[in-house]
Amino acid sequence: MLDAQLFGHRRGAFTGATESFPGVIRAAAGGTLFLDEIGEVPLSLQPKLLRFLESGEVHPIGEPRPVSVDVRVIAATNADLEDLVARKQFREDLYYRLNVIQIAVPSLRDRREEIPLLARHFLERYTHDMGKPEVDLSEEAIACLSLRPWPGNIRELANAIRRAVALAAPGTLLTADHFQARSAPWPDLVDEATPEPEATLTIHLDQPLAAAFEQVERAIIRRALHQADGQVDAAARALGLSRKGLYLKRRRLGIEP
């Protein structure tokens, strides 16, 4: 079925082929073909995909001769293709043929500065789709979203925004509480099970000055958040910072909920 979807087939080529189908490769002629999760392509189909990439031709099922196709190919995967090649689960020649220009996209938790922009992008999309005018994100919600680890990356963030918009009334200002509607609640900004940080701190003198400053900042901010029971405004006041200033420091120091 994947062969037929990619390369197309002629009517009557196999049981159920009631009409001809050009295939997604020919459908993308003159444009770009995006192959997601390329690491999941079965070994039996990889030689045919390699021939297409080498020759620019596809051979639809049931057709007597191949057809030339001019298309640009972008492939993506979150699998380790080099490891799959080593374990003989992905063809080495196909890997090197695909790996002309490699773009590594870090996990969302490693590019947190993009989270506010992405959150507002998804908010605009879903408020429009659901007819929920004037639903907006508060600074508290942005801070909460920016500090989450997001193991599911952008899809998880998008679904969190979609869920909050779906449950909100028009004109709602979304806060951190609106993102608690999950099967497993998100932890508070400070884990209550975590013991209170010590009031004293030992600093090793044989380290760069910047690292020592970061160690001090991280410890003081964690203690302030703990003493404020996770209330960001109260912790910011105790530290002599604005709410945004505290948020920026937490992001820089990697202090997650």
Sequence and secondary structure as in RCSB ss.txt:
>XXXX:A:sequence
MLDAQLFGHRRGAFTGATESFPGVIRAAAGGTLFLDEIGEVPLSLQPKLLRFLESGEVHPIGEPRPVSVDVRVIA
ATNADLEDLVARKQFREDLYYRLNVIQIAVPSLRDRREEIPLLARHFLERYTHDMGKPEVDLSEEAIACLSLRPW
PGNIRELANAIRRAVALAAPGTLLTADHFQARSAPWPDLVDEATPEPEATLTIHLDQPLAAAFEQVERAIIRRAL
HQADGQVDAAARALGLSRKGLYLKRRRLGIEP
>XXXX:A:secstr
 HHHHHH B TTSSTT  S B  HHHHTTTSEEEE SGGGS TTTHHHHHHHHHHSEE  BT SS EE   EEEE
  SS HHHHHHTTSS HHHHHHH SS      GGG GGGHHHHHHHHHHHHHHHHT TT EE HHHHHHHHTS  
TTHHHHHHHHHHHHHHHS TT EE GGGG  SSS    SS TTS    S     SSS HHHHHHHHHHHHHHHHH
HHTTT HHHHHHHHT  HHHHHHHHHHHT   
